[in-house]
Amino acid sequence: MQLPEPAAPRSLEELQRQFARRLVQSHPDTSYLSRAPERLLAIPVIEVEFNADGSVRNLVVLRRPSTGSEATTLAVDAIRRAGPFGSVARLPKPWKIVEAFLFDDDLRFKPRTLDLE
């Protein structure tokens, strides 16, 4: 799914929210917005580093879940497909965010950032 070019975020917090929303928008069949279930299948945590144009420069898996190992691969693939995420050139460096992916038993994800809104 091709999404329109995102606006340039004005802060790292805005980048985090825009990143999370864009992930869900670009993966409507494999994500969810409802409340996360009490028991999650997997929670991979990924650090995302951006280039100035908002494209992904580097991904580092900070936490691999002990169950649902395919969830990490799905999260990394979702990030790569959802970009770019808006120019970060005017933001202070480092251009990095960390996102936890809340996977349910059906291997659908919700970025934790959206669970906090």
C-alpha positions in Angstrom: 0.0 0.0 0.0 1.4 3.4 -1.0 0.8 6.1 1.5 1.2 9.9 0.8 4.4 11.6 1.7 4.4 12.3 5.5 4.9 15.8 6.9 8.2 16.7 8.5 7.8 16.1 12.3 8.5 19.0 14.6 9.9 16.9 17.4 11.2 13.4 18.2 7.9 12.8 20.1 5.9 13.7 17.0 8.2 11.5 14.9 7.4 8.6 17.3 3.7 9.1 17.0 3.8 9.6 13.2 6.0 6.5 12.8 3.5 4.4 14.8 0.4 5.7 13.0 2.1 5.1 9.6 2.9 1.5 10.5 -0.7 0.8 11.2 -2.0 2.7 8.1 0.3 0.8 5.8 -0.6 -2.6 7.4 -4.3 -2.6 8.0 -4.7 -6.3 7.7 -1.8 -7.2 10.1 -2.2 -4.5 12.8 -4.9 -3.5 15.3 -5.9 -0.4 17.2 -8.1 -1.9 19.9 -6.8 -2.4 23.4 -3.9 -4.8 23.6 -4.9 -8.2 25.0 -3.8 -9.1 28.6 -1.6 -11.9 27.2 0.5 -11.0 24.2 2.2 -13.5 22.0 5.4 -11.5 21.5 6.9 -8.1 22.2 9.9 -7.3 20.0 11.6 -4.0 20.6 13.4 -2.3 17.8 15.5 0.8 17.6 15.1 2.7 14.3 17.7 5.2 13.0 16.7 7.5 10.3 18.4 9.3 7.4 17.7 13.1 7.1 14.9 12.4 4.5 13.0 10.1 6.9 14.1 6.8 5.3 15.3 4.0 7.5 19.1 4.1 8.0 19.5 1.2 10.4 17.4 -1.2 12.5 18.6 -2.8 15.7 16.6 -5.4 17.5 16.9 -4.6 21.2 14.6 -7.4 22.4 13.8 -10.6 20.7 10.8 -12.4 22.3 11.2 -15.9 23.5 7.9 -16.9 21.9 6.5 -15.9 18.5 10.0 -15.5 17.0 8.5 -14.7 13.6 7.1 -11.5 15.2 10.5 -9.9 15.0 10.8 -10.5 11.3 7.3 -9.2 10.7 8.0 -6.0 12.7 11.3 -5.3 10.8 9.5 -6.0 7.5 6.6 -3.7 8.5 9.0 -0.9 9.2 10.8 -1.2 5.9 7.5 -1.2 4.0 6.0 1.8 5.8 8.7 4.3 5.2 9.7 7.0 4.6 8.5 8.6 7.8 9.0 12.3 7.1 12.1 14.5 6.9 13.9 14.7 10.2 16.6 17.1 9.0 15.5 19.9 11.3 15.4 17.7 14.4 18.3 17.3 16.8 20.4 14.3 16.3 20.5 11.4 16.9 17.5 10.6 14.6 16.5 7.5 16.5 13.4 6.1 18.1 12.6 2.9 19.9 9.3 1.1 19.4 7.8 -2.0 21.0 5.5 -4.1 18.9 2.6 -5.7 20.8 1.7 -8.9 18.9 -1.5 -10.7 19.6 -2.1 -14.5 19.1 -3.1 -13.8 15.5 0.3 -12.2 14.8 -1.3 -8.8 14.4 0.7 -5.9 15.9 0.1 -2.6 17.6 3.0 -0.1 18.1 3.1 0.5 21.9 3.2 4.2 21.2 -0.4 4.0 20.1 -1.3 2.1 23.3 -0.1 5.1 25.3 -2.3 7.7 23.5 
